[in-house]
Structures are given as structure tokens and as C-alpha cells.
Amino acid sequence: MSLAKQIGSVSKTALTNAGHMNMNNEIYARILDTTVAALHLEALAPGYKECIDREAECVNRVTKSASTAQLEAKDKERDKTLQFIYSMNGSYKVCPDETLRTPALLVDSVLRAYDKIYAEETALIDGLLLDLAKADVSEALKTLRLDTYVAQLKTLNDAYKALDITRTDEYSARVKTDTTKARKATDETLDLIIQRVNAYAVLEPTEAINAFIDTVNQIFRKYKNLIAAKGGPTSPSKSDDKPYPTPDPAPDPENPGGDSESPDEI
């Protein structure tokens, strides 16, 4: 008598946040393809989807923070001020009045050194402001009445940097912690799903269940390869995946997972 097919395991903790979320999305899509009823997952599939959605929200939260919107607005203000300074000084460079053309050429010698300023904006603006603050250039800016706009640029740049720090702090203090908890909840629910499918594969196997097991093992193999490629704690050459334990198809609600070993151990 041949042994029943079983879903193996993968080192889920070795996956990146994006990789972890993508893997679970793939598995959930296969649950829907096979149908929840065919896999006897009516009690688990909805909760699994909720866990995946919660994890996705955590992973993407940094792009939805209030600081991000403020940063974008501040960046636009900063760009307009920069463009105005470059444009006005460019006009003064061809001014027939030498008392304006000469200081404009001096300022231009500084601005031209930062012609790629939009590539690494914040750091380059810091450097530009230092050069524009030099005594002779500062006097030239006053003559051209551009000193007010340079001061405005400094204010906007400082505000942008402060907002950037705030967003980083938000991400470090909140998002990472929340993501860890969300991943744990997803892993626990996936463990229950795998245990239930493995149990039915032993006691009431069907073509649909066996095909689903093959598919999930293939998904796990793909992510093992990704982990191994990044130097993670697993090898794609292992073919004898350690299966999950096989509990009763209807586990005790108060102890649904039984005394299983960690699925993160390959």
C-alpha cells in the first residue's frame, strides 16, 4: 500500500515580507481553484484570507502613511523654488546691465555644478545651499534679490528631511512590529490548513486533494529555491520534504494544531 501524499514544509521565517505574502497568496489562489469544499476548508479559508489581507496592509502601510503625502507636497514646493532660482538667474545671465549680469554669472558657476540635482535631490540641495552661502555668492544673490528664495529653499529642504525622518520612524516603530504579528497569524492559519488537508489525504483521499498537495509542495519548492539563492537556511536539492504531522480531520477546537513540531523546521 502506497503512502498517502502529504504537504511538506518551508522555512517561512527565512522569507522576505514580500516573498511571504506572495507565497500565501499563491496558496490561497490554489485553494479557490480546487474549491474550499473539496479541501474541507470551510472553517479555515475565510480566516486565512483575512490574515493575508492584514499582512498585505502592514507590508504596504509605509506607502500610505500621512508623512508620505506630506513629503510629496513638500517636494513639489521645493522643486518649484529650485526651478525659479535657476530660471531667474538664467535670465540675469543675459541681462544688459553688467551690475546684474556679473553676479548672475558667479551664481551660475555654482548652479552648474548641481545640474543633476534631481537625481539625488535632498543631499545635493544640502551641498548647493552650502556653496550658495559662501560670502561672495551670498552677496551676488542679494544683488539679484534671490537670497529670499534661497532661504525659502533651505526651509523647504529642512522640512522635507524632517518629514523623511518621521516616516522612517513610523515604519521602524510600527510597521515592522505589526508585520511580524501579522505573519505569525498567517503562518498559524496555514499550519492548520496543511494539517487538515494532510489528514484528509490519509483518511479520505481524492484526486482534488492529491493535486492540491502536489501544487503546494511545488510552491514550497519554488520559495525554498529563492531562500537558498539568497543564502538562507535551506537547500533546493532536498527532495524528501519533512511532512506536517497528520491529525484527525476534525481537530479539537481548543487545541486545533495538536502537539505538532514547528513547520519552519525543514
C-alpha positions in Angstrom: 0.0 0.0 0.0 1.5 3.4 -1.0 1.9 6.1 1.5 -0.5 9.0 1.4 0.6 12.2 -0.2 1.5 14.9 2.4 2.3 18.7 2.2 5.8 19.3 3.2 7.2 22.5 4.8 9.3 25.5 4.1 11.3 27.9 6.3 8.7 30.7 6.3 10.7 32.8 8.7 13.5 33.0 6.1 11.2 34.6 3.5 11.2 38.4 3.0 7.9 40.1 3.8 7.0 40.4 0.1 8.0 36.7 -0.5 6.0 35.5 2.5 2.9 37.4 1.3 3.3 36.3 -2.3 3.6 32.6 -1.3 0.5 32.7 0.8 -1.4 34.5 -2.0 -0.4 31.7 -4.3 -1.6 29.0 -1.9 -4.9 30.8 -1.3 -5.5 31.1 -5.0 -5.0 27.4 -5.4 -7.5 26.8 -2.5 -10.0 28.7 -4.5 -9.1 26.9 -7.7 -9.6 23.5 -6.1 -12.6 24.9 -4.1 -12.9 25.3 -0.4 -15.4 22.5 -0.2 -13.3 19.9 -2.0 -10.5 20.6 0.6 -12.9 20.7 3.6 -11.6 24.1 4.5 -14.9 25.9 5.1 -13.9 26.8 8.6 -10.4 27.9 7.8 -10.3 29.5 4.3 -12.1 32.8 5.3 -9.7 33.4 8.2 -6.7 32.6 6.1 -7.8 35.3 3.6 -8.2 37.8 6.4 -4.7 37.0 7.7 -3.3 37.5 4.2 -5.1 40.8 3.7 -3.9 42.1 7.1 -0.4 41.2 6.2 -0.6 43.0 2.9 -1.9 46.1 4.7 1.1 46.0 7.0 3.7 45.5 4.3 2.2 48.3 2.2 1.5 50.7 5.1 4.6 52.8 4.7 3.3 54.0 1.3 0.0 55.0 2.8 1.4 57.0 5.8 0.4 60.6 6.3 4.1 61.5 6.1 4.3 60.2 2.5 1.6 62.6 1.3 3.3 65.5 3.1 6.6 64.5 1.7 5.3 64.6 -1.9 3.7 68.0 -1.3 6.9 69.4 0.2 8.9 68.0 -2.6 6.8 69.8 -5.2 7.2 73.1 -3.3 10.9 72.6 -3.2 11.1 71.8 -6.9 9.2 75.0 -7.8 11.6 77.1 -5.7 14.6 75.4 -7.3 13.3 75.9 -10.8 12.5 79.6 -10.1 16.1 80.2 -8.8 17.6 78.5 -11.9 15.2 80.3 -14.2 15.7 83.8 -12.8 19.4 83.5 -12.6 19.5 82.3 -16.2 17.6 85.4 -17.2 20.1 87.7 -15.3 23.0 86.0 -17.1 22.0 87.7 -20.4 20.9 91.0 -18.7 22.4 94.0 -20.5 23.0 95.6 -17.1 26.5 94.4 -16.1 25.8 95.0 -12.4 23.2 92.2 -12.6 24.9 90.1 -15.3 28.2 89.7 -13.4 26.7 88.4 -10.1 24.4 86.1 -12.1 27.5 84.5 -13.8 29.0 83.9 -10.4 25.9 82.3 -9.1 25.7 80.3 -12.3 29.1 78.8 -11.7 27.7 77.3 -8.6 24.4 76.2 -10.0 26.0 74.4 -13.0 27.9 72.2 -10.6 24.5 70.9 -9.4 22.9 70.4 -12.9 21.9 66.8 -11.9 20.3 67.9 -8.7 17.1 66.0 -9.3 18.8 62.6 -9.3 19.8 62.7 -5.6 17.8 65.8 -4.6 18.0 66.2 -0.8 21.7 65.5 -0.4 22.6 67.7 -3.4 20.4 70.6 -2.2 22.3 70.5 1.1 25.6 70.9 -0.9 24.1 73.6 -3.1 23.0 75.6 -0.1 26.4 75.4 1.5 28.0 76.7 -1.7 25.4 79.5 -2.1 26.1 80.6 1.5 29.7 81.5 0.6 30.4 85.2 1.1 30.9 86.3 -2.5 28.0 84.1 -3.8 25.7 85.3 -1.0 26.4 88.9 -1.9 25.6 88.1 -5.5 22.3 86.6 -4.6 21.4 89.7 -2.6 22.2 91.8 -5.6 19.9 89.7 -7.7 17.3 89.6 -4.9 17.4 85.8 -5.0 18.6 85.5 -1.4 15.0 85.3 -0.2 14.3 82.3 -2.4 17.5 80.5 -1.4 16.4 80.9 2.2 13.0 79.5 1.3 14.7 76.6 -0.4 16.6 75.9 2.8 13.4 76.0 4.8 11.6 73.6 2.5 14.6 71.2 2.3 14.9 71.1 6.1 11.2 70.4 6.4 11.5 67.6 3.8 14.3 66.0 5.7 12.3 66.2 9.0 9.3 64.5 7.3 11.5 61.8 5.9 12.9 61.0 9.4 9.3 60.9 10.7 8.2 58.5 8.0 11.2 56.3 8.7 10.4 56.3 12.5 6.8 55.4 11.7 7.9 52.5 9.7 10.5 51.2 12.2 8.3 51.6 15.3 5.0 50.4 13.9 5.0 48.7 10.6 7.7 46.1 11.3 6.2 45.1 14.6 2.7 44.8 13.1 4.1 42.8 10.1 5.8 40.3 12.4 2.5 39.7 14.3 0.5 39.5 11.0 3.0 37.0 9.5 2.7 34.8 12.7 -1.1 34.8 12.4 -0.9 33.8 8.7 1.6 31.1 9.5 -0.6 29.6 12.2 -3.6 29.5 10.0 -1.7 28.0 7.1 -0.4 25.3 9.5 -4.0 24.4 10.4 -4.9 24.2 6.7 -2.0 22.0 5.9 -2.7 19.7 8.9 -6.4 19.4 7.8 -5.5 18.7 4.2 -2.9 16.1 5.2 -5.4 14.4 7.4 -8.0 14.0 4.7 -5.2 12.8 2.3 -4.8 9.9 4.7 -8.4 9.1 5.6 -10.4 10.3 2.6 -8.1 11.0 -0.3 -9.4 12.4 -3.5 -7.8 13.4 -6.8 -8.5 17.1 -6.0 -6.8 16.8 -2.6 -3.7 15.0 -4.0 -3.4 17.5 -6.8 -3.6 20.4 -4.3 -0.9 18.7 -2.2 1.4 18.4 -5.3 0.8 22.1 -6.1 1.5 23.4 -2.6 4.7 21.3 -2.5 5.8 22.8 -5.8 5.1 26.3 -4.4 7.1 25.5 -1.3 9.9 24.2 -3.5 10.0 27.4 -5.5 10.3 29.5 -2.4 13.0 27.2 -0.9 15.0 27.9 -4.1 14.6 31.6 -3.5 15.7 31.3 0.1 18.7 29.2 -1.0 19.7 31.7 -3.7 19.9 34.3 -1.0 22.0 32.1 1.3 19.0 31.1 3.5 18.8 28.1 5.8 17.5 25.6 3.2 18.6 23.8 0.1 16.6 23.4 -3.2 18.3 20.0 -3.6 16.4 18.4 -0.8 13.7 16.2 -2.3 12.5 14.4 0.9 10.5 17.3 2.4 9.6 16.6 6.0 5.8 16.4 6.1 3.5 18.0 8.5 2.0 15.7 11.2 -1.3 14.1 10.3 -4.0 14.9 12.9 -7.7 14.0 12.9 -9.6 15.8 10.1 -11.8 17.4 12.8 -9.2 18.6 15.5 -10.2 19.7 18.9 -11.3 23.4 18.6 -9.5 24.2 21.8 -6.2 22.7 20.5 -6.6 22.7 16.7 -2.9 22.2 16.0 -2.2 19.3 18.4 1.4 18.7 19.5 2.9 19.2 16.1 6.5 20.2 15.5 7.4 23.6 14.1 6.6 23.7 10.3 9.6 26.0 9.9 12.0 23.1 10.5 12.8 21.5 7.2 
